[in-house]
Amino acid sequence: MGARDRGGRRPPAPARSAPRATSQRATSQRDPGQRDPGQRGTGQRDPGQRGTGQRGTGRPSTTGRQSAGQQSAGQQGTGQQGTGRPGTGQPGMSRPDTGPRGYGRDVDDDDDWGLEPGERDSLVDVPGGVRLQKVLAAAGVGSRRSCEELIGAGRVEVDGEVVRRFGARVDPATQIIRVDGKRIPASESLVYLALNKPAGVVSTMSDDRGRKSIADLVGDRSERLFHVGRLDIDTEGLILLTNDGELAHRLAHPRYGVLKTYLAEVRGPVPRDLARRLTTGVELEDGVVTADRFRVVEQAGSRVLVEITLHEGRKHVVRRMLAEVGHPVSRLVRTQVGPVSLGALRPGSTRRLTTAEVGNLYAAVGM
């Protein structure tokens, strides 16, 4: 029986040393930023967690680093340390995002960005003009990033001069812009349409006899549209419509020899030498007409489907030509004008031409 104090109570047992040693060992093996188990309920924080509002997370101490909510002066809006621009390592400096041939992107809105020394062009910026890459993107050439790459690679010309400045300001309504040598429809006021004309519709924008016309198919439009190449009332197929007067004039003029392709249903059988006769030339009342290409697409008994291509623009020239060689046409459909195809466009419907199609039309007539 142990000694008692004067009040008859036993003195408290001495503290054991083993648990303390265990706690010390556990503490020494833990991460420096982790709280000692003996600190539970103490409200103590790890020294490296000052300013974070977190307790005892066991995360490594961040003493000497920036606190979680702080950014360096050059880090505003980037989420990266001390750059001001991604990946520079120096506050306030912009990094060129290297593109083709090492030209940088216009990441800092510098109109001269992307040029190597001595490569500035002599093009004068149009006051109040539109940035070149924006014009290209609006014309459907590609995204602004891809347009910047085209500019940096020297593939874009303005009025015949190669321009590599991303910030060059141009007037798309008056200046001629080319990509890889092909002109693009830069002006947003210009319209280029493909129409699949059904039989029974006249190829005019109005008709004094009250017949259905092209205007009835395209609806009310503010632009004055020109149709490229007429089709007679019984012929179906592709007609181009545009308010680009110069292009429409050249496409219709025989001087430029724009090819037109037709599918014709004729009476058979077709002799083997018919292609030679048509491509050699057929004498009509208004002169000789020559087909550029001819082939038989399908033949079933007395019904034969042929394809004929020519650059002539005379009235009813395909019907008269095939009738002269003994194969009158029962149905005729124009399927192609220059580089533009009818495709799957439904009768009576229209579609906008693509940027590539318009560029190919310009190239076909030397514009």
C-alpha positions as CSV (number, residue, x, y, z in Angstrom):
1,M,0.0,0.0,0.0
2,G,1.5,3.3,-1.1
3,A,2.0,6.4,1.0
4,R,-1.0,8.7,1.4
5,D,-1.0,12.5,1.8
6,R,-2.4,14.2,4.9
7,G,-5.9,14.2,3.4
8,G,-5.8,10.4,3.0
9,R,-5.5,10.6,-0.8
10,R,-2.9,8.9,-2.9
11,P,-0.5,11.1,-4.9
12,P,-1.0,10.9,-8.7
13,A,1.1,8.2,-10.5
14,P,4.2,9.6,-12.4
15,A,3.7,10.1,-16.1
16,R,4.9,7.3,-18.3
17,S,7.9,7.9,-20.5
18,A,7.1,5.3,-23.2
19,P,4.2,7.1,-24.8
20,R,6.2,10.3,-25.1
21,A,9.0,8.4,-26.8
22,T,6.4,6.9,-29.2
23,S,4.9,10.3,-29.9
24,Q,8.4,11.7,-30.6
25,R,9.3,8.8,-32.9
26,A,6.0,9.2,-34.8
27,T,6.5,12.9,-35.0
28,S,10.0,12.5,-36.4
29,Q,8.7,10.1,-39.1
30,R,5.9,12.4,-40.3
31,D,6.1,15.0,-43.0
32,P,7.3,18.3,-41.5
33,G,4.0,19.9,-42.5
34,Q,1.9,17.3,-40.7
35,R,0.4,17.9,-37.3
36,D,1.6,15.9,-34.3
37,P,-1.2,13.6,-33.0
38,G,-0.8,15.2,-29.7
39,Q,-2.0,18.5,-31.1
40,R,-5.6,17.5,-31.5
41,G,-7.9,20.0,-30.1
42,T,-5.1,22.5,-29.6
43,G,-5.9,24.7,-32.6
44,Q,-2.3,24.9,-33.6
45,R,-1.4,25.3,-37.3
46,D,1.6,24.1,-39.2
47,P,4.1,27.0,-39.6
48,G,4.0,26.6,-43.4
49,Q,0.3,27.1,-43.5
50,R,0.2,30.7,-42.5
51,G,-2.4,32.7,-44.4
52,T,-4.1,29.6,-45.9
53,G,-6.9,29.1,-43.4
54,Q,-6.1,25.3,-43.3
55,R,-5.2,23.2,-40.3
56,G,-3.0,20.3,-40.0
57,T,-3.4,19.0,-43.5
58,G,-0.2,17.1,-43.6
59,R,0.9,19.0,-46.7
60,P,4.6,20.1,-47.0
61,S,5.4,23.4,-45.5
62,T,5.4,26.2,-48.1
63,T,7.6,28.6,-46.1
64,G,9.4,30.8,-48.5
65,R,6.8,30.4,-51.3
66,Q,3.9,32.6,-52.2
67,S,0.7,32.0,-50.3
68,A,-2.1,30.3,-52.2
69,G,-4.0,33.5,-53.0
70,Q,-1.0,35.6,-54.0
71,Q,0.5,36.2,-57.5
72,S,3.6,38.0,-58.5
73,A,3.4,41.3,-60.3
74,G,3.9,39.7,-63.7
75,Q,1.4,37.0,-63.0
76,Q,-1.8,39.0,-63.3
77,G,-4.5,37.1,-65.2
78,T,-2.1,34.3,-66.3
79,G,-2.1,31.9,-63.4
80,Q,1.7,31.4,-63.9
81,Q,4.5,32.8,-61.8
82,G,6.2,36.1,-62.7
83,T,5.6,36.0,-66.5
84,G,2.9,38.4,-67.6
85,R,2.8,36.3,-70.8
86,P,2.9,32.5,-70.8
87,G,6.3,30.9,-70.7
88,T,8.6,34.0,-70.9
89,G,10.1,33.9,-67.4
90,Q,10.4,37.7,-67.4
91,P,7.7,40.0,-66.2
92,G,5.9,42.1,-68.9
93,M,7.6,40.4,-71.8
94,S,5.5,38.7,-74.6
95,R,6.5,35.3,-76.0
96,P,6.1,34.7,-79.7
97,D,4.1,31.6,-80.3
98,T,6.4,30.2,-83.1
99,G,4.6,29.4,-86.3
100,P,5.7,28.6,-89.8
101,R,9.3,29.7,-90.5
102,G,9.5,31.0,-86.9
103,Y,7.1,33.8,-87.3
104,G,5.3,34.7,-84.1
105,R,1.6,35.2,-83.5
106,D,0.1,38.6,-82.7
107,V,-0.2,37.8,-79.0
108,D,0.5,41.3,-77.9
109,D,-1.5,43.2,-80.6
110,D,1.7,44.5,-82.2
111,D,0.9,45.2,-85.8
112,D,4.4,44.4,-86.9
113,W,4.6,41.0,-85.0
114,G,5.6,38.1,-87.2
115,L,8.2,40.0,-89.3
116,E,11.8,39.2,-89.5
117,P,14.2,42.2,-89.8
118,G,14.0,43.8,-93.2
119,E,10.8,42.1,-94.2
120,R,8.2,44.9,-93.7
121,D,6.1,45.3,-96.8
122,S,5.2,48.6,-98.4
123,L,1.4,48.2,-98.2
124,V,-0.2,51.3,-96.6
125,D,-2.7,50.5,-93.9
126,V,-6.2,51.7,-94.7
127,P,-7.4,54.1,-91.9
128,G,-10.2,52.5,-90.1
129,G,-9.6,49.3,-92.1
130,V,-10.1,45.7,-91.0
131,R,-7.3,43.5,-89.8
132,L,-6.2,41.1,-92.5
133,Q,-6.6,37.9,-90.5
134,K,-10.1,38.9,-89.6
135,V,-11.0,39.5,-93.3
136,L,-9.7,36.1,-94.2
137,A,-11.6,34.4,-91.4
138,A,-14.8,36.2,-92.3
139,A,-14.4,35.0,-95.9
140,G,-14.3,31.4,-94.8
141,V,-10.6,30.8,-95.3
142,G,-10.2,29.3,-91.8
143,S,-9.9,30.2,-88.2
144,R,-8.1,33.4,-87.2
145,R,-5.2,31.3,-85.9
146,S,-4.9,29.3,-89.2
147,C,-5.2,32.6,-91.1
148,E,-2.3,34.1,-89.1
149,E,-0.3,31.0,-90.1
150,L,-1.1,31.6,-93.7
151,I,0.0,35.3,-93.4
152,G,3.2,34.3,-91.6
153,A,4.1,31.8,-94.2
154,G,3.8,34.4,-97.0
155,R,0.8,32.8,-98.7
156,V,-1.4,35.9,-98.6
157,E,-1.3,38.9,-101.1
158,V,-3.0,42.2,-101.0
159,D,-3.1,44.1,-104.3
160,G,-0.4,41.9,-105.6
161,E,2.0,42.3,-102.6
162,V,2.8,39.6,-100.1
163,V,1.9,40.7,-96.6
164,R,3.2,39.1,-93.5
165,R,1.9,41.6,-90.9
166,F,-1.0,40.1,-88.9
167,G,-2.2,43.6,-88.0
168,A,-2.2,45.0,-91.6
169,R,-5.5,46.9,-92.1
170,V,-7.2,46.5,-95.4
171,D,-10.5,47.5,-97.1
172,P,-12.1,44.2,-98.3
173,A,-14.6,46.2,-100.5
174,T,-11.9,47.7,-102.7
175,Q,-8.7,45.7,-102.3
176,I,-7.9,42.3,-104.0
177,I,-6.8,39.7,-101.5
178,R,-5.4,36.3,-102.7
179,V,-4.5,33.2,-100.8
180,D,-2.1,30.8,-102.6
181,G,-2.6,32.9,-105.7
182,K,-6.4,32.6,-105.7
183,R,-8.6,35.5,-105.1
184,I,-11.1,35.3,-102.2
185,P,-14.5,36.9,-101.9
186,A,-13.4,39.5,-99.3
187,S,-16.3,41.9,-99.5
188,E,-19.2,40.9,-97.4
189,S,-21.6,42.7,-99.7
190,L,-21.0,40.3,-102.6
191,V,-23.3,37.3,-103.0
192,Y,-22.5,34.1,-104.9
193,L,-25.3,31.5,-105.2
194,A,-25.9,28.2,-107.0
195,L,-29.5,27.5,-108.2
196,N,-31.0,24.2,-109.4
197,K,-33.5,25.5,-112.0
198,P,-36.5,23.1,-112.5
199,A,-38.1,22.6,-115.9
200,G,-40.9,25.1,-116.6
201,V,-39.0,28.1,-115.1
202,V,-37.7,30.9,-117.3
203,S,-34.1,32.1,-116.8
204,T,-34.9,35.7,-116.0
205,M,-35.5,37.7,-112.9
206,S,-39.0,38.7,-114.2
207,D,-41.4,37.7,-117.0
208,D,-43.9,39.9,-118.7
209,R,-46.0,36.8,-119.6
210,G,-46.5,35.8,-116.0
211,R,-44.4,32.6,-116.2
212,K,-42.5,31.4,-113.1
213,S,-39.0,33.0,-113.1
214,I,-35.8,32.7,-111.2
215,A,-36.9,35.6,-108.9
216,D,-39.7,33.4,-107.6
217,L,-37.1,30.8,-106.5
218,V,-34.6,33.1,-104.7
219,G,-37.3,35.2,-103.0
220,D,-37.0,38.8,-102.0
221,R,-33.4,39.9,-101.9
222,S,-32.0,43.4,-101.5
223,E,-29.1,42.6,-104.0
224,R,-29.5,43.0,-107.7
225,L,-28.5,39.5,-108.9
226,F,-27.1,38.6,-112.3
227,H,-27.6,35.0,-113.7
228,V,-24.7,33.4,-115.4
229,G,-25.8,31.6,-118.6
230,R,-29.4,31.1,-119.4
231,L,-31.2,27.8,-119.7
232,D,-34.3,27.4,-121.9
233,I,-37.6,26.8,-120.1
234,D,-37.4,23.0,-120.6
235,T,-33.8,22.6,-119.5
236,E,-33.0,21.9,-115.8
237,G,-29.9,22.3,-113.7
238,L,-27.2,24.7,-112.5
239,I,-27.4,28.5,-112.8
240,L,-25.0,30.8,-111.0
241,L,-26.4,34.0,-109.4
242,T,-24.2,36.9,-108.2
243,N,-24.2,40.6,-107.7
244,D,-20.5,40.6,-108.8
245,G,-21.0,42.2,-112.2
246,E,-17.5,41.8,-113.5
247,L,-17.4,38.1,-112.6
248,A,-20.8,37.4,-114.1
249,H,-19.8,39.2,-117.4
250,R,-16.6,37.2,-117.8
251,L,-18.3,33.8,-117.0
252,A,-20.8,34.4,-119.7
253,H,-18.4,35.8,-122.3
254,P,-17.2,33.2,-124.9
255,R,-13.7,34.8,-124.8
256,Y,-13.0,33.1,-121.5
257,G,-14.2,29.7,-122.6
258,V,-15.7,28.6,-119.3
259,L,-16.7,24.9,-119.7
260,K,-20.3,23.8,-119.1
261,T,-21.3,20.1,-118.6
262,Y,-24.7,18.6,-119.4
263,L,-26.4,15.2,-118.9
264,A,-28.7,14.5,-121.9
265,E,-31.2,11.7,-122.4
266,V,-31.3,10.9,-126.1
267,R,-32.7,8.3,-128.4
268,G,-30.4,5.3,-129.0
269,P,-28.6,3.3,-129.9
270,V,-25.5,5.5,-130.0
271,P,-22.9,4.6,-132.6
272,R,-19.3,4.3,-131.5
273,D,-18.0,7.1,-133.6
274,L,-20.4,9.7,-132.2
275,A,-17.8,11.1,-129.7
276,R,-15.4,11.6,-132.6
277,R,-18.0,13.4,-134.7
278,L,-19.0,15.7,-131.8
279,T,-15.5,16.6,-130.8
280,T,-14.4,17.1,-134.4
281,G,-17.2,19.6,-135.0
282,V,-20.8,19.7,-136.2
283,E,-22.1,22.1,-138.8
284,L,-25.1,24.2,-137.6
285,E,-27.0,27.0,-139.4
286,D,-25.0,29.6,-137.4
287,G,-21.6,27.9,-137.8
288,V,-19.6,24.9,-136.6
289,V,-19.9,23.9,-132.9
290,T,-17.4,21.6,-131.2
291,A,-17.8,19.6,-128.0
292,D,-14.8,19.5,-125.6
293,R,-15.7,16.1,-124.2
294,F,-18.4,13.4,-124.8
295,R,-19.1,10.1,-123.2
296,V,-21.9,7.6,-122.8
297,V,-23.0,7.3,-119.2
298,E,-25.7,4.7,-119.4
299,Q,-27.5,2.8,-122.2
300,A,-30.6,0.7,-121.8
301,G,-32.4,-0.2,-125.0
302,S,-33.6,2.9,-126.8
303,R,-32.8,5.1,-123.9
304,V,-29.3,6.5,-123.6
305,L,-27.8,8.9,-121.1
306,V,-24.8,10.9,-122.3
307,E,-22.6,13.6,-120.9
308,I,-21.4,16.4,-123.1
309,T,-19.0,19.3,-122.2
310,L,-18.5,22.4,-124.3
311,H,-17.6,26.0,-123.9
312,E,-20.0,27.4,-126.5
313,G,-22.8,29.6,-125.2
314,R,-25.2,29.7,-128.2
315,K,-28.9,29.4,-127.8
316,H,-30.1,25.7,-127.5
317,V,-26.7,24.7,-128.7
318,V,-26.7,21.2,-127.0
319,R,-30.2,20.3,-128.3
320,R,-29.4,21.5,-131.8
321,M,-26.0,19.7,-131.9
322,L,-27.4,16.3,-130.8
323,A,-30.4,16.6,-133.1
324,E,-28.1,17.3,-136.0
325,V,-26.2,14.0,-135.5
326,G,-29.5,12.1,-135.2
327,H,-30.1,11.9,-131.5
328,P,-32.7,14.4,-130.4
329,V,-32.8,15.3,-126.6
330,S,-35.8,14.3,-124.5
331,R,-34.4,15.7,-121.2
332,L,-31.4,18.0,-120.5
333,V,-29.8,18.9,-117.2
334,R,-26.8,21.2,-116.7
335,T,-24.6,19.7,-114.0
336,Q,-21.5,22.0,-113.9
337,V,-20.4,25.5,-114.7
338,G,-16.6,25.9,-114.6
339,P,-15.4,24.5,-111.3
340,V,-18.9,24.6,-109.6
341,S,-21.0,21.4,-109.6
342,L,-24.7,20.9,-109.1
343,G,-24.2,18.1,-106.7
344,A,-27.1,17.0,-104.6
345,L,-28.9,20.4,-104.7
346,R,-32.6,19.9,-104.9
347,P,-34.6,21.4,-107.8
348,G,-35.8,24.9,-106.9
349,S,-33.2,25.3,-104.1
350,T,-30.2,27.6,-103.8
351,R,-26.9,27.4,-101.8
352,R,-24.1,29.8,-101.2
353,L,-20.8,29.0,-103.0
354,T,-17.9,28.1,-100.9
355,T,-14.8,30.4,-100.7
356,A,-12.8,27.8,-102.7
357,E,-15.5,27.7,-105.4
358,V,-15.6,31.5,-105.8
359,G,-11.8,31.6,-105.9
360,N,-11.8,28.9,-108.6
361,L,-14.3,30.9,-110.6
362,Y,-12.1,34.0,-110.4
363,A,-9.2,31.9,-111.6
364,A,-11.2,30.5,-114.5
365,V,-11.8,34.0,-115.9
366,G,-8.4,35.5,-115.0
367,M,-9.5,37.7,-112.1
